[in-house]
Amino acid sequence: MNSQRRRLLAVSGGALTGGLAGCLGFINRNEDLEFSSSPGSVSQDALDSTGYGEHEIEEAPVEETFEVAGQSRTVRLTNWHAQYDRAVDLQLLDRFQGAVFSVFSTPKFEIAGRSINPIDRWDTDRIVGMVQDRYEGLADLRRTGEYTTPMLGAEPTITEYEGRADITGTGVTIDLQLHVSGAVDHGDDFLLGLAVYPDDLPGEDDAVRTLYDGIEHEG
């Protein structure tokens, strides 16, 4: 079960990182550029009250080299992906780490005082599409609603989706819920929160709201 959990987690961060990689070639500068974000995390109080635990906080770097006036130039971004989860019980499966919450941070990388990181212009449908493109076991995603909740002093809109996911190596397909925030501007970075969990977990909506409210960031 852990391989499936980690694959889905990696896809959420990997999809965003991959999406950013394709957007750097338009930066027309005559020198190499490097931008770094600070990691986002979830407070211990929020983790304790929801039963989630830290799985991993890791760098998610992007590097792209392209030609400017016949010269090779490199742009490097250091993003961060924080991953949290908790064990759940499902009728067809043994207990496994099936409820997941992720925080993705990426630098604004301003040039001439203007942020050119495109992530703050991505809507949640685009973000979910990136995740689905990277994970072949995720299917039938559809938007079901939205709500606002506190996150880093803002009140972002969180979009809710339903879908289905194959659990690798089991032959089992589960219905799931996916919650995705838009980018929140905080300090020198943008942050996103993503939650995924089996559809039939009572009270998990409230837990996800608590985790969003518990996001911390020193940017």
N, C-alpha and C positions, 0 to 999 in steps of 0.2 A: 504493500500500500504506500510506503514512503516514496517509492520511485514515481508513482502517479502524482502524489501531492507535490513533490519537488518540481516535477515537470510543469505542472500547471502554474506554480509560483514563478518559475523561471520564465515561463512564457509571458506572463503579465509584464514583468520588467523588461524582458528581451524584446517584446513587441514594441514598447515605447522607445527603447534604445535604438532598435532598428529603424523606426520611423524617423527619429531625429537624424540618423546617419544619412538618410537620403535628402536631407534639407540643408546641408552645409556647403554645397558646391557653389552656391550663388554668392558667397562672401568674397568680395573682390578686393583683397588686400595684398600688399607686397611683402608681408612678413608672416611667419608662422604665428598662430594664435592658440592660446590655451585658456580655458575657463573651467572653474571647479565649483561644485555646489557643496553644501553641508548636508549631512544625512538628516532625514526626518526620522522620528521614532514615535512610539506610543508610551504614555506615562505608565508607571508601575501601578498606580491606583486604578487606571482603566483596565489594565491587564488582569489585576486581581479580581475586579468586580465582574469580569466577563468570562474568566477561566481560560483566557488565551495566554500563550507563552511565546517568548522570542524564539524564532527558528534561526534567523540569520540576518545580519546587516552587512551588505557587501557593495563594493564599488561596481558601477555599470558603465564602463568607459566607452566613448565613441571616438574614433580617429578616422579622419578622411583626408586624403591627399589629392590635390588637383592642380591644374596648370593655370598660372596667372602671368601673362606677358612672356610666355615661354619658360617661366621658372616654376619649379615644383614648390607648392605651399601646403602646409599641414594645419588642420584645425583639430584640436583635441578638446573633448568635453569630458569632465568627470561627473557622472551622475551617481546617485545612490539609490539602492533598493532595500528597504527594510521589510522583513517578512515575519508574520506572526500566525500562529495556528492553535487549534485545540482539537482534542479527540472527540469523535461523535460515534454513536451507535446507529446502524441502519439494519433493517430487518434481513436483508440479503447479504450483508457483509459483516465481518468481524469489526471490532472497534478500530478506527483509524483516524488519522489527522485530517479530517475532511472539511473543517471550517477554517478559512484562510483570510487574513487581512494583510494588505500590502501598502506601503507608503513609498512613493517614487519622488525623488527630488532631482531637479535639473537646473543648471545656472541660467540666468537671464541672458548672459553674454551680450552685454550692451556694447554698441559701437557708436561713437559720437553721441552718447547720451540716449540712445534708442535701443530698446530690447529687440533683438531679431530672432529670439528663440520662438519657433512657431507653435510650441505646445499650448500657449495660452489662447490660441485661435482654433484649436481642435475641439470639436464637440464630442460628447460621449459616444455617439454612434460611430464616429471615426475611430476612437480608442478601442471600442469593443470589436470593431471590424479588424483592427490590427491583431488583437488577441486571438480572434477566431481564425484568422489567416495562418497564425503560427501554430495552432493546436488542432490537429486533425480530428481529435476525439470530441471536440466541442461543436454542438450543432443546434439548429432551430432557435437561435437567440432572437428574442423579440422584446421590445420595450413595453413595460407594463405600468409605469408610473414614475413619479418623482416627488422629492421632498427637500426641504432645506434643513440644515443642522449646523451647529457651531463647529468651526475648524480654524484654528490659528487666528482668532479674532474676526474672522469673516463668517458669512452665512452662505456657503456655496450650495448650489442645487445638486443633489445627488440623484442620478437617474437609475431606476430599477429595471432589470431585465430578467426574463426567465429563459431557460434553455435545457439542454440535455448534455451529459458528458459520459463517455465510456471510461470505465475504470480499468486501466491496463492490466492484462493478465487474469482478469476475473470473468469476462464475458457479461459483466453487469453494466447496465446503463442507468444513471440516476437523473432525476429532475433536479435542477439547481436554480438558485437565485444569485444574481450578480448585481452589485451596487458599484457605481462609478461616479467619482466627482469630476467636475471640471478642474482646470488648473487654478490654484490659489496662489496669489502673489504674496510672498513673505520674505522680507529682507532682500537678499541678493538672488533669491531662487524662486522657482515655481514648484509647487508640490501637488501631487495627485494621491487620492486614496482609492483603493479597490478592495472589495470584499466579495467572497464567493463561498457558498455553503449549500448543503442539500436542502431541498425545498421544504421538507417536513420537520424542520427544527423549530419547535415552539419558542417564541421569545427572542429569536436571533435578530430580528429587525432592531429591537431595542439595544441588544449588545453591539451591533454595528454602529448605531448612533453614538453609543458611549465611546467606542474606539475612535471614531472621527473626532469627537470632542476632546479626546485625549491625545491627539497628535501634537508633538512638540518639535521645535526646530530652532536652531540658533543660526540665523543667516545674516 
